[in-house]
Amino acid sequence: MAILMVGGVYCPLSPHDPQDRLQALVEQTKSHLVLVHHLTKTKFGSNFILVDISSVLCSSNDVDRENDISRLKNISITPDHIAYIIFTSGSTGAPKSIQIRHRNISQDMESMVIINAVNSNDIVAQTVRCSFDVHLLEIIGTLILGGTLVMLRPDGILDLEYFSSVIKEKQITCIQAVPSLFRALFNFFMETSQSIHSLCLRSLCISGEAFTPDLSKVLASYTTEKSLIWNIYGPAETINSTFQRIYPTAKITMIPIGLPMPNYLCLILDAYMKSVIIHQEGELYLGGVGVFSAYLGRDDLTAKALVEIDGQLFYRTGDLVRIGSEGLIYYIGRNDYQVKLHGQRIELGE
């Protein structure tokens, strides 16, 4: 939040990545500073300027609020300024660095407000690493909207007993995670005979993997008709792009990714760039204010990914979809060799 407020660009990296990869990613972004913890700073060599945030302390006596507020007012940030850079897998063996603007983040937050995914009364569990773009809603969205963020211990979601105890003790109302985590968590609830009355879950945002009917059945035991359960779709290049509310008690054989988020456009085109008919398979193109600006330093990849259609830029997702007779979009698969692991897209070439 501080980096964004002063007009900087942040690039979240996972400390679990190998040292060589981390150093290569920092070099690719040409970062001026690397914020580290005392346990992770050994992963970076002397070529980088490191700031150990675990040793940065600031007392109330050191804060000049009036001066700080005045300095912030003098910082000029426009919607088109880059807010963060996040990496996605690349087919050439090198990760692609996606540049996301402030307007992209604002659009995502606006969409979450409209569907009431998070609000000022929510207590949100922080479940994903910052290197996964889903962290936007969990961290930035929660704080901007006035909610309460509960930080789990490192890798706390892997300990289901610990995670479930946090959900109950902190009265968590909102969780955003991949389907596999929800499946494991709610199965744990059933195995340990947890009562629905011990939970306060209001909103579940499910993304990063395919939402299957079996998960819907699992969720039915620990949610009510008032619970908001969202199937949210969107590559890192466009953040959250489509949404569909799920009713666990409904009998369905295939769960749609739904309709475009506000201010997004979805086109489903064939190999000749022609619109497909209902039930016909095609590639999904995403347009609107949420589309990323460019891949850093890769104009060639940007030119392939962003296509101008009727005077507007669309992101070519590579995802194969179809539109049902009710007007909803259904995800089918990929038109390449990309796979997903832990909700993140990975090119097998990398």
N, C-alpha and C positions, 0 to 999 in steps of 0.2 A: 504494500500500500504506500509506503514512504517513497519508494522508487518512482511509482506512478505519479505521486503528488508533486515531486520536484521535476517532473518532465523527463525522467530517465526511462530506459528500456530494460526490462528484466528478462532473463533467459533461465528458466528453471531446469536444473539438471538433477539426476538421481545419483546420490552418493554410492548406490549399489553397483553402478556401472564400472567397468574396468578402468584403470588409471589412464591407459593409452586413449581410450575412447573419450573420456572426459576432457583430457587435454586437447584432443583434436577438435572437439565441439567448441571449446572456448576459443581456440585459434580461428575456427571458421567464422565465429560471430565478431571477432576482433574486439572482444570485451575489454573495457578499461579496468574494471575491478572484478574480483571474484570474492563473493561473500562465502565464508567457510565457517565451520565449527572446529573446535580444537581436535576433534576426532577425524575430521575429513581433510584438513589442510595438507596432510602429507601426500595427498593424491595429486597435488599440483607442484610443479617445479618452480625454480627461481625466475622463470621467464614471465611470471604473472604477478600482478599486484594483489596480494591477499589481504582481506580484512576479516579478522577473527571476531565474529559477532558474539561469541560466548564471553569475550572479555570486554565488550563495549558496555559500559555502565553509565547511566545518566540519572543524577538525583534531581529532585524538584528544584534545588537551588541553582542548578546549572541551566535551567530552562528560562529563556527570555521570550515569553509567549507573544508579547506585542511585536517584538522584532521578527520572530519566526513567522507570524501571521502576515506581517508586512512583506517579508521576502517571498512568501508563497503567492501573494497577490501579484507580484511582479513577474512571476513565471508564466510565460505564454504557451499554452498547450491547446492545439486545435484538434478536432475530431480525426483529422488525417495523420496526426503524429503516430508513430509506431509506439505501441504500449508494451508488447512483449514479443519474444521470438521463441517458438517451440519447435522441437524436432519431430519429424515423422520419417518413417522408413523410406529408403530410396532403392530403386531397382538396380542402380549402378554399383551398389555396395557402399555408398556414402549417404548418410542421412541428409534429408532436405530440411532446411531451416525456414519455417513459415513465419512471415511477418504479419502480426495482427495489430490493427489500429485501434485507437480509443473508440471510434465509432462502432467497430465490431463488438467490443465489450459492452458498450452502452445498449446496442441492439439486443444482445443476449440477455442483459439484465431486464430490459423492458419486456422481453418475451416471457421471462420467468415470472414477472409481476402479473402479466395478463392471465397466465394460466394458474396463478396462485401456487406455484411450486414452492416458493419460500416467502414468508412475510415477517413482519417485525415481532410477532409473537412466537416464532419458531425457535426451537433449540436444535441445532443441526450437528450431526456427527461428522467429523472430518475423517474421511475414509481413504482418500486417494493421495498418491504422491503428486507433488507440484509439477513433475515432469509430464503428467497426464493432464490434458487441457480441461478435463472435467473439474479440476480444482477451482475453476473460475466461479462456478455457482456456489460451491461449498464455502470457499473462503471469502472472495471478494463480494459475491452476491449476498451472502449472509450479513456481512459487516455493513455493506452499503444500505441494505434494506432494514437495518436495525435489529436483526436477530441475534441470537447467542450461539457462538461457535464452541463446540467441545472438541478439544484436541486429544486424540487418542495417543497412547504411547507408541513408539516406533513399531510398525508391523503388528499393531494391536488387533487388527481385523483377522489375523491368522489364528488368534486364540479366541475361539468362539465363546468360551465361558467368560472370559474377560470382557469381550465385546458386548455380549448380552447383558452382563451386569452393569456396564456403563449405560446402555440404553434404558435400563430400568431405573437406576439410581439417579441419573441426570435428567430423566423424563424426556428423552429424545423424541422430537416430533417429526423430524425430517431426515431422511437418509437418501443419498444418491450413490449408486454403486452399480457394478456390472451384475448381470443376471446370476452368474455362478456364485457370487458372494451372497446375494439374497437367497438363493436356493440352499446354500449351506447353512446360513443363519436361521432361516425359518424351519428347516429340518431339525436343527439343534433345538429350537423352541419346542417342537413336537416330541423329540426324543427325551427331553427333560421335563415334559409335561408342564410347560409354562402356560400361564393363564393369559388370555387376551386382555383381561382387566388389569394386568400388571404393566401393560404397554400404553403409550400415549401417541402412537404413530399416526400422523395426520397426512403426510405427503411422502410418497416413495417415487423417486425419479430413477428410472432404470434405463441404462444406456451402455454402449460399448460392445455389446454382443447381441445376438439374436434373442428376442423375448419369445419363448416357446410356451405352448399351452400347458405343459406340465408345471411350469413355474406359476402360472396363474392359479392352478389348483392349490399349490402350496401356500400362496399368499392369502387365499380365501379363508383359511383357518384363523388368521391373525389380523384381519382388517375388517372394516365394516363398510356399509354402503356409502358412508360419508367420507371414507378415506379416498384421497386423491392418489391414484396410481398412474404414472405416466410412462409410456414407452417413448423415449426420446432418441432421435437419430441425428447424426451430424459428424462429418469428418472434421479433423482439426482445422482444415482450411476454411471452414464455414461455421465452426462452433456448433451450437444446437440449431438444427435446421427444420426438422419436422417433429410433430408430436401427436400422440394418440392416447386418450384416456382409456384405461383398462378397467373393466368390471369383472373381477375374478369369478363371480358366479355365472357369468354368461358362457354358453356353450359355443366355443369356436375352435376351429381346427387350424387356423393360421392367423397370427396376430399382425396387423398392419403397422407400418411406421407412421401412418396417418396422413396428416395434412401439413402444408408449409406453416412455419412459424410466422407471426406478423412481420410484414415487410420482406418476406422471402418469396421467391418464385421457383417453382419446380417444373422442369420440362423433361419429358420422357421421349427420347429420340432413337430412331433406328440408325443403322450404319451409314445411311445416306442423309442424316441430319433432318429426317422427316418425323413429325409427331406420330406416335403409334396409336392404335385404336385400343379400346377397352380390352383387357385381358392379354394384350400382346406384350411380349417382353421387349424392353428397351433400356438404354443407358440413362441414368439420372443426371441431369444438369441442374445446378443450383445457382440462383441469382439473387440479388438484393444487397442491402447494406451490410449484411454479415459476412460477405465474401472477402477473403484475405487479399492483401495488396500484391505480394510477390514472394517468391523464394529468394532469400538473401544470396546475392552473388550468382544466381542461376537464371539468367534471362531466358535461356533455352528451355528450361523446364517450366518456367512461368508461362511462356508462349504456348506450350503444349497444353497446360492445365487450364488456362483462362481463354475462353472462346467468346467472341463478340457475336451476339445474335440480336438482330433488330436494334442495334445501337446500345445494347447493354451487355456487360460482362457476365458470363456464367462459368462456374467451376465444373469441369468435367470430372465426375466422381469416380468413374470406373465401376460403379455399382449397378448391377442389373436389377430392374424392378418392373412391376406391372401395376396398372391401375384397375381396381375392381369396379364392378357395376355400381357400387355405392359411392364411388368417387375417391376412395382411400387408396393410398400407395402401399404396395407390398414389396418387401425386400426379397430377392431371389438368390443373389450371389454376386460373384465378381466376374469381370471379363478378363482377368489376368491371374497371376499366381500369388496374389496378396492374401495373407491369412491374418487372423487376429489372435493375440496372446495377451491375457489380462486386460482386454478391452482396447489394446493399442494395435494399430495396423502395422504389419511387418511384411516387407518385401523379402521373399526367399532369397533373392539375389544378394541381399545385405547379410 
